[in-house]
Amino acid sequence: MSKTILEMRSITKTFPGVKALSDVNLDVVEGEIHAICGENGAGKSTLMKVLSGVYPHGSYEGQIVYKGEEQHFRSIRDSEHKGIVIIHQELALVPLLSIAENIFLGNEQAKGGVIDWDETRDGARKLLSMVGLSEDPDTLVTNIGVGKQQLVEIAKALSKQVQLLILDEPTASLSEKDSQALLDLLLEFKKQGITSIIISHKLNEISRIADRVTVIRDGRTIETMDTDQITEDRIITSMVGRSLDDRYPTREPKIGDVIIEVKNWSVYHPQHRERQVTKDVNITLRKGEVVGIAGLMGSGRTEFAMSLFGRSYGQKITGEVIKDGQRIDVSTVERAIRNGIAYGTEDRKTFGLNLIDHIKHNVTIANLPGISRWGVIDDLTELDVANDYRKKTNIRSSSVYQTVGNLSGGNQQKVVLSKWLYANPDVLILDEPTRGIDVGAKYEIYTIINQLAAQGKAILVISSEMPELLGITDRLYVMNEGRIVGEMPTSEASQEKIMRAIVRAEGKAS
Amino acid sequence: MTVQTAPGGTAAAKAKPSELSFLGALQANMRDYGLLLALILIMLFFQYFTNGVLFKPVNLTNIILQNSYIIVMALGMLLVIVAGHIDLSVGSVSGFIGALAAMLMVGWRFPPELAFLAHPLVAGAICLAAGAAIGAAQGYIIAYHRVPAFIVTLAGMLIFKGLSLAVLAGKSVGPFPAEFQLLSAGFIPDFVGPITMPWLAENGQNVVLHSTTMVIAILAVVGMVFSAIRGRARRKLRGYDVEPFSLFVVKNVVIAALVMFFAYMLASYRGLPNVLVVMGILIAGFVFLTKKMTFGRRIYALGGNLKAASLSGIKTERTTFYIFAIMGALAALAGMIYAARLNSATPKAGQGLELDVIAAVFIGGASALGGVGQVAGAVIGAFIMGVMNNGMSIMGVNIDWQQMIKGVVLLAAVFFDLYNKNRSA
């Protein structure tokens, strides 16, 4: 029997007014990959912050036993000293420093305050080779992709003699290929005896690499499954409380006339004038139709959508938009909204929400004329609207006066949706509408999409999760390197068919 | 349209409509009124240490006159800071406009057909337009060419400092026509006539009240209470929670009493200063603009998250441009108030005022990151600085100490504000 490296006993953590963790237990065996699953807001990240000392000893109840000794971490430094390293979802790298400088940040290879650059570079190179990254240690972090940055973070962790590596949603913003590489790396570490805890929403990844899974719900431990018990269905059942028979709500599509047509849409990169990111894209949407755009990361889907929405991206934009048979002007965001187009961003924190303001103000901001007359806002009408949409989209909050930044990802996404629902568009473009949110909230968002379609709106969904596109759309476009390379009714589509369209296009391109 | 929860989804935690208790509501109000309370405490502190001079009617009137131009500019600066920018040029711009006003009314000799330009009203309008144009020019560069406001207005500060010197040819120009002086030195006429209050006589000296001031104050209080009652009734009618009636009464009585007290103080000197009327209208206008108008809402939205605001259809560039134009016009007004008060334009006028203005806005709880700040806070912040200046001067505190104490108060105010926010988060 292998021995337990970490035991967290009866951890309870209370914030003013909220019990974030209640009597949570976790035990991790040396050398395993232990996954933690749970809906957003279930308390996973809080638990990891307790473990790593972000919430210092004394601010929670319960015990942490690591390597047989009870620990009282007062800061991250304390926990790192013992070999516990956490890599957060939002990477903590300094973009304008080199890879080597980032790896040894705070742990510089120096004598008497003077950095030994040879030592730094050699050390960095050695660590980079351990994580399988072949980049010059002098390259600036900003010049490498997110996938590689993630590897730099791991190399940094290795430099601290990590024994227990914690990864919070490590593959959330990685492409399929980079995710696979990362998971393989974790399996490699396992062979070397490094224990990992991984927090993830991607159940297929968990069932692939995890030895055991602990599920947390509403701040409590629900169960810990052993290898032979792990199935996606069982994890979902534990996460949401009951079995989720169907991940996608059913609907009867009622598809009407063509509502919008985009013709020969071309866009160039905002900085590199020569680079064309969208090439002669033609798409058509019908009333009541949910249409998806599939494609790999960087295939130009977001760029297409944002350039269409008031030229929010790119330059030298050409092409025309025809709605209800008439050419419409979408040259500014305001005109696009007025012409009935809305775009829900893939990055809600950066582009979608005013995080320091409350729900009410965020819901109404895209349609201020709706709550005002002569430029004067009627505050009670606004309150009615906000309460109404909070109910309609099932935003879980104490009231509409809760600050959006304090909501969980799923609820934030519902605020974004509410904002666009209140703007009452005819065509709604949703870019990665369920990224980083939990199964239950995803289902609710699909339901909203269906209801909008039932009202005769056209919805264009951009998603990197193919099962999601196959589950909720009526028709699919496949995009690759800025071009539409395939179109198919969803009923005839499959993941293989989509991939084949992409690969075929790649072959043609080269 | 209602979203069904996922088949396995946990039932939505139904938030109970919050029953506001007296204590809870009082606590929430305390957070809002904390700054006002701080101002009152500071005033009482100086009242004690100046042996009762601070609350003398003449001194209260002075405090208002001394700080009027700071407050006028703080209103514009609040918008600028909420939008996530800064304006370092306002001191120099106000100085330059003061110089322009002096030259229009006194310095330049116009040919007879252009003599109307020297009329105080015409000159005042030209000055306001010039200020707005200066603000607009800076705003244009900031909004449409994305040069950081810090740099644009730093350049503006140097440019207008130089221009004031050039326009005045290094000399002081004055005195102003009597009509123009009224802006700072005048009081509203007493339409009703003075009332003597023999029963309030102190040391054999009768208290004579400026009755129009009292009438205006009573009207203002009645209006305020009426609109509070109406607002409360409307909320109730639409089915929303209201604060407990007892607290509502207490709050309105306290505020009405404060207003009446200050009105009484002013009335027992020379009544409402003209400049306070201007300030009052501006403050009310800016409260309305920030709290009730879509333009104000857009400023908070773009200060909170510029990208999200522009992707919500807000014309962020145009909004920013307008904010700086408004700031410029207010700096012009402040410059005229300042010049009228000194009764001459000097090359040094306005220098360093921008720092007092910015400090007032930050003491008032605005965030340097943008998106947060209230008009009332900025006004109270300006009065906190003003009362401290006044009180310390009366106490005979040296100017060196005054500077240091003001610095410490600014730091402490912002520190305390952040500490409170972190604790409640």
Boltz contact constraints between the chains, C-beta under 6 A:
constraints:
  - contact:
      token1: [A, 240]
      token2: [B, 8]
      max_distance: 6.0
  - contact:
      token1: [A, 240]
      token2: [B, 9]
      max_distance: 6.0
  - contact:
      token1: [A, 241]
      token2: [B, 8]
      max_distance: 6.0
  - contact:
      token1: [A, 241]
      token2: [B, 10]
      max_distance: 6.0
  - contact:
      token1: [A, 242]
      token2: [B, 8]
      max_distance: 6.0
  - contact:
      token1: [A, 244]
      token2: [B, 7]
      max_distance: 6.0
  - contact:
      token1: [A, 244]
      token2: [B, 8]
      max_distance: 6.0
  - contact:
      token1: [A, 245]
      token2: [B, 7]
      max_distance: 6.0
  - contact:
      token1: [A, 333]
      token2: [B, 313]
      max_distance: 6.0
  - contact:
      token1: [A, 334]
      token2: [B, 313]
      max_distance: 6.0
  - contact:
      token1: [A, 337]
      token2: [B, 313]
      max_distance: 6.0
  - contact:
      token1: [A, 351]
      token2: [B, 307]
      max_distance: 6.0
  - contact:
      token1: [A, 351]
      token2: [B, 308]
      max_distance: 6.0
  - contact:
      token1: [A, 351]
      token2: [B, 311]
      max_distance: 6.0
  - contact:
      token1: [A, 352]
      token2: [B, 308]
      max_distance: 6.0
  - contact:
      token1: [A, 353]
      token2: [B, 308]
      max_distance: 6.0
  - contact:
      token1: [A, 354]
      token2: [B, 301]
      max_distance: 6.0
  - contact:
      token1: [A, 354]
      token2: [B, 304]
      max_distance: 6.0
  - contact:
      token1: [A, 354]
      token2: [B, 305]
      max_distance: 6.0
  - contact:
      token1: [A, 354]
      token2: [B, 308]
      max_distance: 6.0
  - contact:
      token1: [A, 356]
      token2: [B, 304]
      max_distance: 6.0
  - contact:
      token1: [A, 356]
      token2: [B, 371]
      max_distance: 6.0
  - contact:
      token1: [A, 357]
      token2: [B, 304]
      max_distance: 6.0
  - contact:
      token1: [A, 365]
      token2: [B, 301]
      max_distance: 6.0
  - contact:
      token1: [A, 365]
      token2: [B, 312]
      max_distance: 6.0
  - contact:
      token1: [A, 366]
      token2: [B, 312]
      max_distance: 6.0
  - contact:
      token1: [A, 366]
      token2: [B, 313]
      max_distance: 6.0
  - contact:
      token1: [A, 368]
      token2: [B, 294]
      max_distance: 6.0
  - contact:
      token1: [A, 372]
      token2: [B, 294]
      max_distance: 6.0
  - contact:
      token1: [A, 375]
      token2: [B, 293]
      max_distance: 6.0
  - contact:
      token1: [A, 375]
      token2: [B, 294]
      max_distance: 6.0
  - contact:
      token1: [A, 376]
      token2: [B, 292]
      max_distance: 6.0
  - contact:
      token1: [A, 376]
      token2: [B, 293]
      max_distance: 6.0
  - contact:
      token1: [A, 377]
      token2: [B, 292]
      max_distance: 6.0
  - contact:
      token1: [A, 380]
      token2: [B, 238]
      max_distance: 6.0
  - contact:
      token1: [A, 392]
      token2: [B, 1]
      max_distance: 6.0
  - contact:
      token1: [A, 392]
      token2: [B, 2]
      max_distance: 6.0
  - contact:
      token1: [A, 393]
      token2: [B, 3]
      max_distance: 6.0
  - contact:
      token1: [A, 394]
      token2: [B, 3]
      max_distance: 6.0
  - contact:
      token1: [A, 394]
      token2: [B, 12]
      max_distance: 6.0
  - contact:
      token1: [A, 396]
      token2: [B, 13]
      max_distance: 6.0
  - contact:
      token1: [A, 398]
      token2: [B, 15]
      max_distance: 6.0
  - contact:
      token1: [A, 440]
      token2: [B, 6]
      max_distance: 6.0
  - contact:
      token1: [A, 440]
      token2: [B, 9]
      max_distance: 6.0
  - contact:
      token1: [A, 443]
      token2: [B, 6]
      max_distance: 6.0
  - contact:
      token1: [A, 444]
      token2: [B, 3]
      max_distance: 6.0
  - contact:
      token1: [A, 447]
      token2: [B, 3]
      max_distance: 6.0
  - contact:
      token1: [A, 447]
      token2: [B, 4]
      max_distance: 6.0
  - contact:
      token1: [A, 448]
      token2: [B, 3]
      max_distance: 6.0
  - contact:
      token1: [A, 451]
      token2: [B, 1]
      max_distance: 6.0
